[in-house]
Amino acid sequence: MTSNDQNLMNKLLPAMQNVQNALNDASLGGKIKVSTVHSMGVLKQSEPPSSGSFDPSYGDLMKGLLEFNSATGSPFAINPYPYFAYRSDTRPETLAFCLFQPNAGRMDGNTKIKYMNMFDAQVDAVYSALNSMGFKNVEIVVAETGWPFKGDDNDVGPSIEIAHLRSMVGTPLMPGKSVDTYLLALYDEDLKPRPRSERSSGSQSQKLQSDDEDSSQSNWMRKGVAQYLDQLAHLVEI
């Protein structure tokens, strides 16, 4: 969706329909769900969460995808990354807000709900965007999230989510609701042509490296990984 390649974008929904038709022909249509994964870049606005809305440039295509999700019972899959929000938000309290650490919270002026972490705020922004288009009953699945344990010299503190997910508390707009969540990743993506922080999210890779191999920055980032993944587990089973 965010590739800006109109040819690919126009082929996305037909491709999903073709896969669904093939599953139906194999009598698997009710057992296997077809969806596609989106980055938070599909949102035009995400703050405050109650004002979450999709980028209007994706209007007709997004509507078609959501109609497909609704008709087939498949989820809307999203990749919320509090780390990237932290990297672009210079407010001093942002790190604690992103890492589920004690903080003053951020008030949504529309709902008067105080958000205590970025993960909930991001997921609720997606929920609000779905609701604004009349698809609030489409399930949200977190297809990918994580926190890097190592970065380049210009990367800000690169995880604390797992405990938050296992608690089953849900989010302020979806209280008590389990959100299926998939973590990035088991091992690093060393050959990925991206900044080091985007190649260093492996939950096992960071365990395999000895402390004396890393700079103080990397050690600090590794602690961020552990904190982020640990806290995330309080929200839902992953």
Backbone as CSV, one residue per row, in Angstrom:
resi,resn,N_x,N_y,N_z,CA_x,CA_y,CA_z,C_x,C_y,C_z
1,MET,0.814,-1.206,0.000,0.000,0.000,0.000,0.853,1.264,0.000
2,THR,1.929,1.265,0.742,2.749,2.470,0.862,3.919,2.481,-0.114
3,SER,3.887,1.604,-1.096,4.985,1.537,-2.070,4.944,2.698,-3.053
4,ASN,3.785,3.332,-3.187,3.555,4.388,-4.180,3.651,3.873,-5.606
5,ASP,3.669,2.546,-5.756,3.648,1.925,-7.074,2.189,1.615,-7.394
6,GLN,1.569,2.453,-8.181,0.142,2.329,-8.435,-0.210,1.003,-9.090
7,ASN,0.670,0.488,-9.911,0.427,-0.788,-10.571,0.320,-1.916,-9.539
8,LEU,1.274,-1.947,-8.594,1.240,-2.964,-7.541,0.031,-2.776,-6.636
9,MET,-0.251,-1.540,-6.302,-1.379,-1.258,-5.414,-2.695,-1.728,-6.027
10,ASN,-2.863,-1.507,-7.311,-4.103,-1.900,-7.979,-4.249,-3.411,-8.096
11,LYS,-3.129,-4.124,-8.026,-3.173,-5.587,-8.145,-3.347,-6.287,-6.807
12,LEU,-3.243,-5.527,-5.713,-3.275,-6.144,-4.385,-4.603,-6.836,-4.102
13,LEU,-5.701,-6.112,-4.222,-7.006,-6.707,-3.912,-7.345,-7.865,-4.844
14,PRO,-7.154,-7.735,-6.170,-7.419,-8.889,-7.040,-6.584,-10.113,-6.670
15,ALA,-5.330,-9.891,-6.249,-4.488,-11.018,-5.848,-5.068,-11.711,-4.617
16,MET,-5.524,-10.916,-3.646,-6.127,-11.492,-2.448,-7.399,-12.260,-2.797
17,GLN,-8.191,-11.718,-3.719,-9.419,-12.398,-4.143,-9.107,-13.704,-4.849
18,ASN,-8.040,-13.717,-5.636,-7.635,-14.953,-6.315,-7.232,-16.025,-5.312
19,VAL,-6.484,-15.626,-4.295,-6.082,-16.586,-3.261,-7.312,-17.112,-2.526
20,GLN,-8.228,-16.200,-2.207,-9.450,-16.612,-1.512,-10.262,-17.585,-2.363
21,ASN,-10.367,-17.304,-3.660,-11.105,-18.203,-4.551,-10.460,-19.577,-4.618
22,ALA,-9.140,-19.604,-4.629,-8.432,-20.888,-4.653,-8.687,-21.669,-3.371
23,LEU,-8.707,-20.975,-2.246,-8.997,-21.634,-0.970,-10.427,-22.151,-0.943
24,ASN,-11.345,-21.352,-1.481,-12.741,-21.791,-1.531,-12.889,-23.049,-2.382
25,ASP,-12.179,-23.072,-3.504,-12.241,-24.236,-4.387,-11.696,-25.486,-3.706
26,ALA,-10.766,-25.281,-2.764,-10.176,-26.407,-2.044,-10.897,-26.679,-0.724
27,SER,-12.050,-26.042,-0.553,-12.848,-26.195,0.671,-12.099,-25.756,1.918
28,LEU,-11.227,-24.769,1.747,-10.454,-24.250,2.869,-10.773,-22.782,3.169
29,GLY,-11.763,-22.247,2.446,-12.073,-20.829,2.582,-12.474,-20.406,3.974
30,GLY,-13.111,-21.305,4.726,-13.530,-20.966,6.078,-12.487,-21.261,7.127
31,LYS,-11.370,-21.866,6.715,-10.338,-22.265,7.676,-9.088,-21.393,7.601
32,ILE,-8.785,-20.883,6.425,-7.590,-20.057,6.226,-8.029,-18.656,5.820
33,LYS,-7.562,-17.680,6.546,-7.932,-16.291,6.284,-6.881,-15.597,5.432
34,VAL,-7.332,-14.802,4.479,-6.441,-14.078,3.577,-6.442,-12.602,3.965
35,SER,-5.264,-12.043,4.145,-5.158,-10.622,4.462,-3.842,-10.106,3.902
36,THR,-3.540,-8.849,4.171,-2.262,-8.264,3.795,-1.818,-7.360,4.931
37,VAL,-0.515,-7.138,5.040,0.037,-6.403,6.177,0.289,-4.945,5.803
38,HIS,-0.026,-4.051,6.733,0.156,-2.620,6.513,1.113,-2.027,7.547
39,SER,1.841,-1.029,7.140,2.625,-0.248,8.090,1.739,0.858,8.640
40,MET,2.213,1.520,9.696,1.457,2.642,10.250,1.389,3.803,9.260
41,GLY,2.158,3.703,8.172,2.161,4.737,7.148,0.842,4.866,6.405
42,VAL,-0.076,3.885,6.570,-1.371,3.996,5.904,-2.275,4.999,6.617
43,LEU,-1.860,5.426,7.820,-2.657,6.394,8.558,-2.240,7.814,8.196
44,LYS,-3.214,8.655,8.020,-2.950,10.071,7.810,-2.741,10.759,9.150
45,GLN,-3.488,10.297,10.151,-3.395,10.868,11.492,-3.493,9.750,12.510
46,SER,-2.660,9.831,13.555,-2.703,8.812,14.598,-2.704,9.410,16.003
47,GLU,-2.602,10.708,16.108,-2.588,11.347,17.426,-3.540,12.538,17.436
48,PRO,-4.473,12.575,18.408,-4.721,11.565,19.434,-5.343,10.310,18.823
49,PRO,-5.293,9.186,19.544,-5.790,7.930,18.974,-7.221,7.981,18.466
50,SER,-8.082,8.733,19.147,-9.485,8.799,18.723,-9.666,9.490,17.384
51,SER,-8.632,10.197,16.920,-8.694,10.882,15.630,-7.999,10.089,14.526
52,GLY,-7.646,8.863,14.808,-6.971,8.035,13.819,-7.765,7.953,12.519
53,SER,-7.078,8.141,11.400,-7.746,8.095,10.100,-6.764,7.631,9.043
54,PHE,-7.300,6.982,8.013,-6.460,6.510,6.921,-6.130,7.652,5.971
55,ASP,-4.986,7.534,5.323,-4.587,8.507,4.319,-5.622,8.480,3.185
56,PRO,-6.244,9.614,2.899,-7.291,9.631,1.859,-6.786,9.240,0.478
57,SER,-5.478,9.302,0.254,-4.954,8.909,-1.058,-5.136,7.412,-1.308
58,TYR,-5.383,6.641,-0.227,-5.634,5.201,-0.369,-7.128,4.896,-0.359
59,GLY,-7.956,5.939,-0.425,-9.394,5.829,-0.212,-10.093,4.627,-0.800
60,ASP,-10.227,4.559,-2.121,-10.987,3.487,-2.755,-10.338,2.132,-2.551
61,LEU,-8.997,2.083,-2.631,-8.303,0.818,-2.447,-8.470,0.309,-1.019
62,MET,-8.320,1.205,-0.050,-8.476,0.796,1.344,-9.902,0.328,1.604
63,LYS,-10.873,1.023,1.048,-12.266,0.622,1.225,-12.500,-0.776,0.652
64,GLY,-11.918,-1.050,-0.507,-12.062,-2.368,-1.101,-11.419,-3.457,-0.255
65,LEU,-10.249,-3.164,0.305,-9.564,-4.142,1.157,-10.369,-4.414,2.417
66,LEU,-10.912,-3.349,3.005,-11.686,-3.521,4.229,-12.993,-4.254,3.960
67,GLU,-13.591,-4.018,2.822,-14.793,-4.771,2.452,-14.459,-6.248,2.314
68,PHE,-13.285,-6.534,1.762,-12.838,-7.924,1.640,-12.631,-8.524,3.029
69,ASN,-11.925,-7.792,3.925,-11.708,-8.279,5.290,-13.040,-8.577,5.978
70,SER,-13.986,-7.651,5.834,-15.276,-7.799,6.497,-16.057,-8.984,5.946
71,ALA,-16.056,-9.132,4.626,-16.841,-10.195,3.991,-16.284,-11.584,4.286
72,THR,-14.959,-11.691,4.407,-14.330,-13.000,4.605,-13.981,-13.281,6.057
73,GLY,-14.144,-12.281,6.919,-13.795,-12.481,8.329,-12.308,-12.487,8.580
74,SER,-11.543,-11.934,7.669,-10.087,-11.887,7.853,-9.694,-10.615,8.595
75,PRO,-8.553,-10.618,9.264,-8.168,-9.468,10.081,-7.486,-8.371,9.278
76,PHE,-7.494,-7.179,9.848,-6.696,-6.068,9.342,-5.356,-6.161,10.054
77,ALA,-4.294,-6.437,9.303,-2.979,-6.675,9.889,-2.130,-5.403,9.827
78,ILE,-1.577,-5.020,10.966,-0.839,-3.760,11.070,0.488,-3.986,11.787
79,ASN,1.490,-3.167,11.467,2.809,-3.248,12.102,3.079,-1.987,12.928
80,PRO,2.625,-1.933,14.175,2.923,-0.769,15.008,4.301,-0.899,15.652
81,TYR,5.124,0.108,15.502,6.466,0.099,16.076,6.662,1.333,16.955
82,PRO,6.466,1.215,18.276,6.745,2.354,19.157,8.163,2.893,19.001
83,TYR,9.120,2.030,18.626,10.499,2.500,18.454,10.592,3.595,17.403
84,PHE,9.917,3.410,16.276,9.991,4.412,15.219,9.282,5.699,15.639
85,ALA,8.213,5.555,16.439,7.558,6.751,16.966,8.511,7.502,17.895
86,TYR,9.249,6.758,18.706,10.229,7.378,19.609,11.327,8.080,18.826
87,ARG,11.764,7.449,17.759,12.872,7.996,16.979,12.506,9.337,16.345
88,SER,11.212,9.533,16.084,10.800,10.768,15.423,10.141,11.773,16.375
89,ASP,10.054,11.423,17.655,9.390,12.285,18.642,10.415,12.731,19.675
90,THR,10.721,14.006,19.694,11.817,14.517,20.533,11.379,14.892,21.948
91,ARG,10.104,14.717,22.277,9.664,15.060,23.621,10.403,14.202,24.652
92,PRO,10.864,14.779,25.753,11.726,14.055,26.700,11.064,12.844,27.344
93,GLU,9.735,12.840,27.446,9.065,11.720,28.109,8.734,10.576,27.151
94,THR,9.092,10.738,25.864,8.660,9.766,24.862,9.256,8.382,25.082
95,LEU,10.506,8.282,25.507,11.120,6.969,25.678,10.362,6.144,26.708
96,ALA,10.073,6.722,27.859,9.326,5.997,28.890,7.943,5.605,28.381
97,PHE,7.309,6.492,27.626,5.989,6.224,27.069,6.038,5.049,26.102
98,CYS,7.105,4.948,25.328,7.244,3.868,24.346,7.661,2.550,24.977
99,LEU,8.338,2.601,26.114,8.868,1.396,26.744,8.026,0.911,27.917
100,PHE,6.785,1.375,28.033,5.889,0.941,29.097,6.435,1.258,30.489
101,GLN,7.306,2.240,30.580,7.862,2.639,31.864,6.974,3.713,32.488
102,PRO,7.121,3.954,33.800,6.310,4.996,34.454,6.453,6.336,33.747
103,ASN,5.326,6.972,33.460,5.338,8.269,32.791,4.033,8.988,33.097
104,ALA,3.965,10.249,32.736,2.783,11.058,33.050,1.592,10.731,32.165
105,GLY,1.822,9.980,31.082,0.738,9.639,30.176,0.411,10.778,29.218
106,ARG,-0.400,10.465,28.232,-0.823,11.449,27.244,-2.331,11.401,27.100
107,MET,-2.953,12.556,27.296,-4.409,12.639,27.297,-4.959,12.789,25.881
108,ASP,-5.973,11.983,25.574,-6.732,12.150,24.342,-7.843,13.136,24.664
109,GLY,-7.746,14.346,24.123,-8.705,15.386,24.445,-10.123,15.083,24.025
110,ASN,-10.301,14.197,23.054,-11.646,13.867,22.577,-12.363,12.882,23.498
111,THR,-11.637,11.855,23.937,-12.249,10.810,24.765,-11.964,10.995,26.249
112,LYS,-11.023,11.884,26.577,-10.566,12.100,27.957,-9.904,10.844,28.529
113,ILE,-9.401,10.008,27.643,-8.659,8.821,28.049,-7.184,9.169,28.116
114,LYS,-6.538,8.782,29.207,-5.099,8.997,29.329,-4.375,7.722,28.909
115,TYR,-3.555,7.838,27.886,-2.765,6.704,27.405,-1.435,6.656,28.142
116,MET,-1.065,5.445,28.584,0.158,5.285,29.355,1.274,4.631,28.555
117,ASN,0.998,4.249,27.306,2.060,3.681,26.470,1.728,3.881,24.995
118,MET,2.764,3.912,24.178,2.618,4.170,22.752,1.950,3.020,22.021
119,PHE,2.197,1.788,22.450,1.623,0.630,21.758,0.096,0.715,21.758
120,ASP,-0.498,0.950,22.918,-1.947,1.078,22.991,-2.442,2.233,22.130
121,ALA,-1.723,3.354,22.162,-2.131,4.516,21.380,-2.121,4.207,19.891
122,GLN,-1.108,3.487,19.426,-1.031,3.160,18.014,-2.147,2.208,17.592
123,VAL,-2.390,1.171,18.392,-3.440,0.203,18.051,-4.810,0.866,18.072
124,ASP,-5.049,1.732,19.044,-6.341,2.415,19.100,-6.507,3.415,17.956
125,ALA,-5.420,3.991,17.485,-5.504,4.877,16.322,-5.966,4.087,15.096
126,VAL,-5.492,2.856,14.969,-5.937,1.990,13.869,-7.410,1.654,14.046
127,TYR,-7.795,1.339,15.278,-9.210,1.037,15.558,-10.102,2.221,15.176
128,SER,-9.670,3.423,15.522,-10.450,4.621,15.195,-10.544,4.825,13.687
129,ALA,-9.451,4.537,12.985,-9.460,4.665,11.524,-10.443,3.673,10.903
130,LEU,-10.443,2.446,11.414,-11.401,1.451,10.924,-12.828,1.901,11.214
131,ASN,-13.034,2.396,12.416,-14.366,2.840,12.827,-14.866,3.990,11.947
132,SER,-13.949,4.898,11.602,-14.339,6.060,10.802,-14.797,5.675,9.405
133,MET,-14.373,4.491,8.942,-14.789,4.024,7.617,-15.917,2.999,7.697
134,GLY,-16.426,2.780,8.929,-17.545,1.865,9.094,-17.151,0.409,9.210
135,PHE,-15.910,0.141,9.616,-15.431,-1.246,9.708,-14.871,-1.553,11.094
136,LYS,-15.511,-1.056,12.137,-14.981,-1.270,13.484,-15.035,-2.736,13.906
137,ASN,-15.828,-3.548,13.230,-15.920,-4.961,13.588,-14.842,-5.819,12.935
138,VAL,-14.036,-5.219,12.058,-12.904,-5.962,11.484,-11.831,-6.113,12.551
139,GLU,-11.418,-7.339,12.789,-10.430,-7.618,13.834,-9.065,-7.026,13.461
140,ILE,-8.373,-6.522,14.458,-7.009,-6.028,14.278,-6.025,-7.098,14.733
141,VAL,-5.041,-7.375,13.905,-3.951,-8.273,14.274,-2.644,-7.509,14.142
142,VAL,-1.814,-7.563,15.163,-0.483,-6.956,15.090,0.423,-7.973,14.417
143,ALA,0.700,-7.736,13.138,1.453,-8.697,12.344,2.940,-8.654,12.649
144,GLU,3.404,-7.519,13.175,4.845,-7.388,13.407,5.101,-6.215,14.344
145,THR,5.893,-6.467,15.370,6.367,-5.390,16.232,7.638,-5.866,16.918
146,GLY,8.385,-4.954,17.450,9.630,-5.309,18.122,10.408,-4.066,18.492
147,TRP,11.606,-4.287,18.982,12.468,-3.172,19.400,13.911,-3.599,19.149
148,PRO,14.673,-2.829,18.372,16.049,-3.240,18.044,16.959,-3.183,19.263
149,PHE,17.969,-4.046,19.265,18.912,-4.044,20.379,20.252,-3.426,20.000
150,LYS,20.377,-3.007,18.748,21.638,-2.432,18.287,21.335,-1.470,17.150
151,GLY,22.137,-0.410,17.033,21.897,0.547,15.966,23.173,1.223,15.512
152,ASP,23.055,2.074,14.505,24.187,2.870,14.061,24.430,4.002,15.048
153,ASP,25.514,4.719,14.860,25.867,5.787,15.795,24.788,6.853,15.898
154,ASN,24.045,7.061,14.807,23.021,8.103,14.825,21.634,7.574,15.173
155,ASP,21.540,6.298,15.571,20.261,5.727,15.987,20.024,6.041,17.450
156,VAL,18.825,6.527,17.758,18.475,6.739,19.150,18.117,5.408,19.781
157,GLY,18.166,5.374,21.132,17.999,4.151,21.894,17.064,3.112,21.349
158,PRO,17.676,2.136,20.709,16.835,1.081,20.248,16.586,0.115,21.402
159,SER,13.212,-5.887,24.133,12.171,-4.856,23.786,11.054,-4.826,24.780
160,ILE,9.914,-4.708,25.609,9.144,-4.332,26.797,7.677,-4.594,26.570
161,GLU,7.331,-5.300,25.434,5.916,-5.447,25.098,5.259,-6.714,25.628
162,ILE,6.005,-7.788,25.847,5.345,-9.092,26.025,4.471,-9.144,27.267
163,ALA,4.943,-8.613,28.385,4.151,-8.661,29.614,2.846,-7.897,29.447
164,HIS,2.880,-6.814,28.705,1.677,-6.010,28.478,0.637,-6.811,27.703
165,LEU,1.074,-7.598,26.739,0.145,-8.372,25.928,-0.512,-9.493,26.736
166,ARG,0.241,-10.161,27.596,-0.297,-11.303,28.328,-1.319,-10.914,29.389
167,SER,-1.355,-9.673,29.773,-2.268,-9.247,30.829,-3.720,-9.283,30.388
168,MET,-3.967,-9.288,29.072,-5.322,-9.315,28.516,-6.113,-8.062,28.873
169,VAL,-5.440,-6.985,29.250,-6.176,-5.763,29.592,-6.707,-5.075,28.350
170,GLY,-6.171,-5.386,27.195,-6.592,-4.735,25.968,-6.086,-3.309,25.902
171,THR,-6.742,-2.509,25.061,-6.395,-1.097,24.937,-7.573,-0.275,25.454
172,PRO,-7.392,1.021,25.679,-8.510,1.820,26.181,-9.772,1.761,25.323
173,LEU,-9.639,1.689,24.001,-10.816,1.612,23.141,-11.281,0.178,22.895
174,MET,-10.459,-0.795,23.283,-10.823,-2.209,23.152,-10.480,-2.940,24.444
175,PRO,-11.079,-2.557,25.570,-10.718,-3.149,26.864,-11.043,-4.637,26.937
176,GLY,-10.120,-5.391,27.531,-10.339,-6.815,27.731,-10.285,-7.650,26.482
177,LYS,-9.872,-7.045,25.371,-9.841,-7.775,24.098,-8.430,-8.241,23.785
178,SER,-8.324,-9.503,23.450,-7.033,-10.055,23.061,-6.639,-9.555,21.674
179,VAL,-5.400,-9.127,21.536,-4.876,-8.683,20.246,-3.764,-9.643,19.836
180,ASP,-4.043,-10.494,18.859,-2.995,-11.410,18.396,-1.804,-10.592,17.918
181,THR,-0.614,-10.969,18.376,0.584,-10.172,18.087,1.745,-11.086,17.721
182,TYR,2.467,-10.697,16.682,3.624,-11.452,16.216,4.856,-10.567,16.313
183,LEU,5.928,-11.127,16.866,7.130,-10.343,17.131,8.140,-10.455,16.004
184,LEU,8.816,-9.348,15.736,9.970,-9.344,14.848,11.202,-9.236,15.757
185,ALA,12.023,-10.140,15.768,12.038,-11.373,14.994,12.797,-12.373,15.842
186,LEU,12.927,-13.612,15.383,13.713,-14.587,16.130,15.201,-14.314,15.969
187,TYR,15.625,-14.044,14.738,17.031,-13.738,14.469,17.134,-12.461,13.637
188,ASP,18.314,-11.889,13.606,18.545,-10.648,12.880,18.406,-10.849,11.367
189,GLU,18.224,-9.734,10.679,18.221,-9.724,9.216,19.495,-9.010,8.772
190,ASP,20.616,-9.697,8.899,21.927,-9.082,8.720,22.149,-8.481,7.333
191,LEU,21.546,-9.072,6.316,21.797,-8.630,4.941,20.780,-7.608,4.444
192,LYS,19.857,-7.224,5.279,18.835,-6.253,4.891,19.489,-4.894,4.640
193,PRO,19.273,-4.284,3.471,19.918,-2.999,3.151,19.225,-1.816,3.823
194,ARG,19.220,-1.821,5.141,18.550,-0.795,5.920,19.460,-0.389,7.090
195,PRO,19.122,0.655,7.838,19.920,1.033,9.005,20.091,-0.140,9.966
196,ARG,21.161,-0.091,10.736,21.482,-1.212,11.615,20.354,-1.541,12.583
197,SER,19.633,-0.520,13.043,18.532,-0.763,13.972,17.440,-1.612,13.340
198,GLU,17.272,-1.529,12.022,16.256,-2.318,11.333,16.757,-3.711,10.983
199,ARG,18.030,-3.958,11.231,18.597,-5.289,10.990,18.868,-6.034,12.294
200,SER,18.547,-5.401,13.430,18.965,-5.946,14.725,17.805,-6.051,15.697
201,SER,16.797,-6.829,15.329,15.645,-7.021,16.209,15.484,-8.474,16.631
202,GLY,16.473,-9.312,16.353,16.374,-10.731,16.681,16.409,-10.979,18.180
203,SER,15.336,-11.570,18.713,15.278,-11.815,20.149,16.312,-12.839,20.594
204,GLN,16.698,-13.759,19.693,17.724,-14.742,20.033,19.117,-14.233,19.690
205,SER,19.220,-13.433,18.635,20.536,-12.928,18.231,21.181,-12.129,19.346
206,GLN,20.390,-11.296,20.036,20.972,-10.460,21.072,21.418,-11.291,22.263
207,LYS,20.850,-12.488,22.459,21.285,-13.353,23.548,22.615,-14.035,23.223
208,LEU,22.889,-14.187,21.914,24.087,-14.906,21.495,25.335,-14.035,21.539
209,GLN,25.163,-12.732,21.666,26.309,-11.840,21.649,26.787,-11.565,23.064
210,SER,28.074,-11.604,23.264,28.635,-11.353,24.584,28.712,-9.864,24.846
211,ASP,28.676,-9.505,26.121,28.669,-8.101,26.499,29.899,-7.365,25.999
212,ASP,31.033,-8.069,25.930,32.256,-7.355,25.558,32.329,-7.059,24.067
213,GLU,31.337,-7.524,23.275,31.327,-7.231,21.852,30.609,-5.932,21.548
214,ASP,29.897,-5.390,22.528,29.022,-4.269,22.260,29.492,-2.997,22.932
215,SER,29.124,-1.890,22.330,29.383,-0.594,22.928,28.388,-0.366,24.046
216,SER,28.596,0.680,24.836,27.659,0.994,25.904,26.283,1.296,25.331
217,GLN,26.252,1.917,24.110,24.971,2.199,23.476,24.230,0.912,23.157
218,SER,24.941,-0.095,22.627,24.295,-1.351,22.272,23.814,-2.087,23.510
219,ASN,24.590,-2.032,24.591,24.158,-2.660,25.834,22.869,-2.020,26.331
220,TRP,22.814,-0.688,26.222,21.607,0.020,26.648,20.426,-0.363,25.776
221,MET,20.672,-0.492,24.467,19.609,-0.863,23.547,19.123,-2.273,23.825
222,ARG,20.047,-3.182,24.187,19.658,-4.550,24.494,18.725,-4.583,25.700
223,LYS,19.005,-3.751,26.678,18.119,-3.678,27.843,16.738,-3.186,27.414
224,GLY,16.706,-2.275,26.436,15.424,-1.804,25.924,14.641,-2.933,25.291
225,VAL,15.327,-3.824,24.563,14.664,-4.981,23.955,13.995,-5.815,25.027
226,ALA,14.752,-6.157,26.062,14.224,-7.021,27.115,13.034,-6.379,27.811
227,GLN,13.130,-5.103,28.098,12.040,-4.415,28.783,10.795,-4.356,27.908
228,TYR,10.970,-4.028,26.653,9.830,-3.882,25.731,9.095,-5.209,25.578
229,LEU,9.822,-6.290,25.309,9.196,-7.590,25.109,8.559,-8.099,26.393
230,ASP,9.195,-7.865,27.522,8.664,-8.340,28.794,7.329,-7.683,29.116
231,GLN,7.235,-6.384,28.932,6.000,-5.661,29.257,4.892,-5.939,28.254
232,LEU,5.240,-6.146,27.008,4.228,-6.394,25.978,3.429,-7.649,26.287
233,ALA,4.042,-8.602,26.961,3.385,-9.884,27.245,2.198,-9.731,28.179
234,HIS,2.018,-8.598,28.815,0.901,-8.413,29.729,-0.421,-8.161,29.005
235,LEU,-0.403,-7.941,27.710,-1.639,-7.576,27.005,-2.389,-8.800,26.477
236,VAL,-1.734,-9.645,25.672,-2.413,-10.848,25.157,-1.410,-11.971,25.054
237,GLU,-1.917,-13.166,24.878,-1.042,-14.316,24.631,-0.435,-14.182,23.254
238,ILE,0.874,-14.397,23.147,1.530,-14.310,21.845,2.239,-15.623,21.553
